[in-house]
Amino acid sequence: MSAQRSETFCGYCGEPRHAAEHERCERSALLEPPRFCRACRRRMVVQVTPTGWTARCSRHGEVTGADG
């Protein structure tokens, strides 16, 4: 998986990283692709395939994840 430039926001719930506890989000992130860009909080376009997933932000590009 590629790293975002900055992780200001939670990729699962979209809230600022410093504003709340994100333990549940971190557990969910192990199984699911991010739904929000961690740099700008925009909703990402997510595509899940049998071999992995891609999540694309219109401003910050694409991150990928693969099973196994």
Backbone as ProteinMPNN parsed JSONL, in Angstrom:
{"seq_chain_A": "MSAQRSETFCGYCGEPRHAAEHERCERSALLEPPRFCRACRRRMVVQVTPTGWTARCSRHGEVTGADG", "coords_chain_A": {"N_chain_A": [[0.845, -1.178, 0.0], [0.548, 2.199, -0.82], [1.804, 5.152, 0.749], [0.078, 8.017, 1.967], [0.747, 11.531, 1.497], [0.462, 13.141, 3.777], [-0.958, 12.522, 6.94], [-3.406, 13.819, 8.06], [-6.124, 13.465, 8.41], [-8.48, 10.886, 9.304], [-8.58, 7.9, 7.475], [-10.756, 6.232, 7.444], [-13.106, 7.25, 8.849], [-12.991, 9.964, 8.286], [-12.692, 12.082, 10.031], [-10.683, 14.578, 11.797], [-7.413, 13.471, 12.759], [-6.461, 14.097, 15.317], [-8.722, 14.773, 16.748], [-10.357, 12.791, 17.824], [-10.745, 9.463, 19.234], [-9.461, 6.765, 17.404], [-9.431, 4.007, 17.393], [-11.307, 2.013, 16.641], [-11.545, 2.661, 13.951], [-8.931, 2.132, 13.076], [-8.827, -0.636, 13.422], [-10.768, -1.394, 11.554], [-9.539, -0.514, 9.247], [-7.677, -2.461, 8.754], [-9.027, -4.383, 7.385], [-10.533, -3.161, 5.391], [-10.574, -0.876, 2.558], [-9.393, 2.584, 2.583], [-11.787, 5.218, 2.986], [-11.803, 7.924, 2.931], [-9.612, 10.568, 1.898], [-6.502, 10.831, 3.441], [-5.025, 13.107, 3.495], [-6.572, 15.332, 2.652], [-9.252, 14.978, 3.272], [-11.206, 14.468, 1.381], [-13.776, 12.504, -0.136], [-13.001, 9.299, -1.304], [-12.692, 7.535, -4.439], [-13.416, 4.269, -4.549], [-12.407, 1.026, -5.473], [-12.988, -2.341, -5.268], [-11.527, -5.462, -5.773], [-11.216, -9.015, -6.476], [-8.531, -9.513, -5.94], [-7.514, -7.383, -4.485], [-7.544, -3.833, -3.767], [-8.23, -0.44, -4.882], [-7.971, 2.993, -4.122], [-8.862, 6.23, -4.906], [-7.995, 9.614, -4.791], [-9.079, 12.747, -5.96], [-7.286, 14.826, -5.828], [-4.876, 13.909, -4.641], [-4.095, 11.497, -5.72], [-3.676, 7.912, -6.125], [-4.014, 5.1, -3.92], [-3.152, 1.743, -3.129], [-4.031, -1.639, -2.297], [-3.376, -5.047, -1.595], [-4.51, -8.418, -1.323], [-3.156, -10.956, 0.825]], "CA_chain_A": [[0.0, 0.0, 0.0], [1.276, 3.456, -0.877], [1.495, 6.068, 1.854], [-0.357, 9.363, 1.624], [1.75, 12.534, 1.844], [0.257, 13.596, 5.146], [-2.111, 11.845, 7.524], [-4.11, 14.771, 8.898], [-7.469, 12.957, 8.638], [-8.666, 9.439, 9.366], [-9.008, 7.358, 6.192], [-11.995, 5.461, 7.577], [-14.274, 8.083, 9.207], [-12.83, 11.298, 7.732], [-12.511, 13.095, 11.071], [-9.277, 14.898, 12.075], [-6.739, 12.441, 13.549], [-6.271, 14.545, 16.698], [-9.993, 15.158, 17.36], [-11.1, 11.69, 18.441], [-10.117, 8.147, 19.25], [-9.647, 6.083, 16.127], [-9.119, 2.587, 17.535], [-12.228, 1.256, 15.796], [-11.164, 2.955, 12.568], [-7.689, 1.426, 12.791], [-9.17, -2.061, 13.261], [-11.479, -1.522, 10.28], [-8.582, -0.266, 8.169], [-6.96, -3.701, 8.472], [-9.864, -5.213, 6.523], [-11.218, -2.383, 4.361], [-9.815, 0.248, 1.993], [-9.782, 3.887, 3.129], [-12.924, 5.862, 2.321], [-11.493, 9.351, 2.851], [-8.207, 10.903, 1.715], [-5.896, 11.196, 4.719], [-4.403, 14.418, 3.373], [-7.493, 16.457, 2.438], [-10.573, 14.584, 3.754], [-12.156, 14.238, 0.294], [-14.252, 11.132, -0.303], [-12.221, 8.65, -2.353], [-13.339, 6.578, -5.321], [-12.848, 2.988, -4.129], [-12.769, -0.147, -6.254], [-12.538, -3.575, -4.628], [-11.469, -6.601, -6.685], [-10.858, -10.237, -5.753], [-7.107, -9.536, -5.586], [-7.102, -6.211, -3.709], [-8.385, -2.651, -3.899], [-7.622, 0.859, -5.158], [-8.725, 4.142, -3.63], [-8.3, 7.376, -5.618], [-8.371, 10.979, -4.441], [-8.944, 13.601, -7.14], [-6.16, 15.746, -5.626], [-3.647, 13.288, -4.149], [-3.77, 10.281, -6.437], [-4.194, 6.582, -5.812], [-3.344, 4.157, -3.03], [-3.603, 0.393, -3.456], [-3.814, -2.697, -1.321], [-3.587, -6.37, -2.175], [-4.657, -9.506, -0.372], [-2.074, -11.916, 0.948]], "C_chain_A": [[0.883, 1.23, 0.0], [0.871, 4.354, 0.276], [1.027, 7.412, 1.307], [0.735, 10.34, 2.067], [1.667, 12.959, 3.3], [-0.976, 12.904, 5.688], [-2.789, 12.747, 8.541], [-5.483, 14.246, 9.302], [-7.473, 11.436, 8.663], [-9.182, 8.954, 8.008], [-10.32, 6.598, 6.257], [-13.212, 6.351, 7.859], [-14.179, 9.514, 8.676], [-12.629, 12.406, 8.747], [-11.019, 13.398, 11.274], [-8.66, 13.853, 13.018], [-6.641, 12.825, 15.019], [-7.585, 14.768, 17.444], [-10.699, 14.035, 18.11], [-10.249, 10.433, 18.492], [-10.426, 7.443, 17.927], [-9.289, 4.609, 16.209], [-10.009, 1.732, 16.641], [-11.879, 1.446, 14.319], [-9.911, 2.182, 12.18], [-7.927, -0.066, 12.615], [-9.867, -2.286, 11.922], [-10.535, -1.36, 9.095], [-7.761, -1.508, 7.832], [-7.719, -4.559, 7.455], [-10.457, -4.479, 5.33], [-10.318, -1.288, 3.798], [-10.236, 1.563, 2.654], [-10.93, 4.483, 2.326], [-12.695, 7.353, 2.125], [-9.997, 9.535, 2.656], [-7.638, 11.368, 3.056], [-5.246, 12.575, 4.688], [-5.417, 15.56, 3.323], [-8.945, 16.177, 2.837], [-11.615, 14.414, 2.641], [-12.549, 12.761, 0.273], [-13.499, 10.514, -1.476], [-13.094, 7.72, -3.19], [-12.655, 5.238, -5.057], [-13.341, 1.878, -5.052], [-12.154, -1.369, -5.587], [-12.617, -4.697, -5.66], [-11.137, -7.849, -5.879], [-9.391, -10.268, -5.289], [-6.64, -8.339, -4.778], [-8.06, -5.054, -3.888], [-7.548, -1.46, -4.329], [-8.553, 1.924, -4.605], [-8.072, 5.39, -4.218], [-8.89, 8.682, -5.126], [-8.153, 11.851, -5.672], [-7.759, 14.562, -7.032], [-4.835, 15.056, -5.323], [-3.325, 11.935, -4.762], [-4.33, 9.013, -5.804], [-3.348, 5.852, -4.777], [-3.94, 2.784, -3.334], [-3.326, -0.544, -2.292], [-4.119, -4.022, -1.969], [-3.725, -7.395, -1.069], [-3.395, -10.353, -0.353], [-0.775, -11.264, 1.117]], "O_chain_A": [[1.863, 1.295, 0.743], [-0.274, 4.32, 0.726], [1.535, 7.882, 0.29], [1.557, 10.006, 2.92], [2.687, 13.115, 3.971], [-1.95, 12.719, 4.957], [-2.754, 12.477, 9.742], [-5.961, 14.535, 10.398], [-6.584, 10.787, 8.112], [-10.116, 9.535, 7.456], [-10.935, 6.344, 5.222], [-14.236, 6.227, 7.187], [-15.192, 10.211, 8.622], [-12.418, 13.557, 8.367], [-10.176, 12.559, 10.954], [-9.312, 13.406, 13.962], [-6.731, 11.955, 15.886], [-7.568, 14.937, 18.664], [-11.556, 14.304, 18.952], [-9.184, 10.351, 17.88], [-11.541, 7.533, 17.411], [-8.885, 4.016, 15.209], [-9.523, 0.829, 15.961], [-11.916, 0.495, 13.538], [-9.834, 1.636, 11.08], [-7.305, -0.697, 11.76], [-9.583, -3.265, 11.231], [-10.716, -2.0, 8.058], [-7.205, -1.598, 6.737], [-7.117, -5.367, 6.748], [-10.847, -5.116, 4.352], [-9.404, -0.822, 4.478], [-11.324, 1.644, 3.226], [-11.025, 4.27, 1.117], [-13.315, 7.976, 1.263], [-9.199, 8.758, 3.18], [-8.236, 12.21, 3.725], [-4.95, 13.147, 5.737], [-5.173, 16.631, 3.877], [-9.785, 17.072, 2.741], [-12.796, 14.232, 2.936], [-11.754, 11.888, 0.621], [-13.373, 11.139, -2.529], [-14.098, 7.189, -2.716], [-11.46, 5.085, -5.31], [-14.527, 1.796, -5.373], [-10.944, -1.425, -5.369], [-13.633, -4.866, -6.335], [-10.804, -7.741, -4.698], [-9.059, -10.98, -4.342], [-5.466, -8.279, -4.412], [-9.249, -5.256, -4.131], [-6.327, -1.452, -4.172], [-9.774, 1.769, -4.621], [-6.869, 5.596, -4.054], [-10.108, 8.847, -5.051], [-7.14, 11.705, -6.357], [-7.279, 15.059, -8.051], [-3.778, 15.559, -5.705], [-2.362, 11.29, -4.349], [-5.31, 9.039, -5.059], [-2.123, 5.972, -4.762], [-5.094, 2.68, -3.748], [-2.497, -0.268, -1.426], [-5.021, -4.119, -2.802], [-3.126, -7.256, -0.002], [-2.672, -10.462, -1.343], [0.246, -11.943, 1.235]]}, "name": "protein", "num_of_chains": 1, "seq": "MSAQRSETFCGYCGEPRHAAEHERCERSALLEPPRFCRACRRRMVVQVTPTGWTARCSRHGEVTGADG"}
